[in-house]
Amino acid sequence: RRDSASVLKERVLSDETQVNKLVDLYASMKPKQAAEVIGNLQEDLAVQVLGKMKKKNAAEVMNLLPSEKARALSEKLTGYKR
């Protein structure tokens, strides 16, 4: 059990590091380019990335997404479930 917990913890840290790299990458892009990419990401990953971005950057990206996609991501960001 300890080995499993250790492996899981390492995996979570690795995933978090990768998400942080994506956040840095998308934050350095122009909002329109970042919106095109983030809009096509798997929704859970997009939510993680947007949740870690600075509010201003995330708002600019969300503003450029199609309204239906922005709505879905907003609901997931807040934990709202239909």
Number of C-alpha atoms within 10 A of each C-alpha: 6 7 8 9 10 11 12 12 12 12 12 12 12 12 12 13 12 12 17 16 13 18 21 14 11 22 19 11 12 12 20 15 13 22 21 14 14 20 19 11 13 9 16 12 13 20 20 18 21 23 15 14 19 11 11 10 18 20 13 15 25 23 14 16 21 12 11 9 14 16 13 14 22 16 14 16 16 10 9 10 7 4
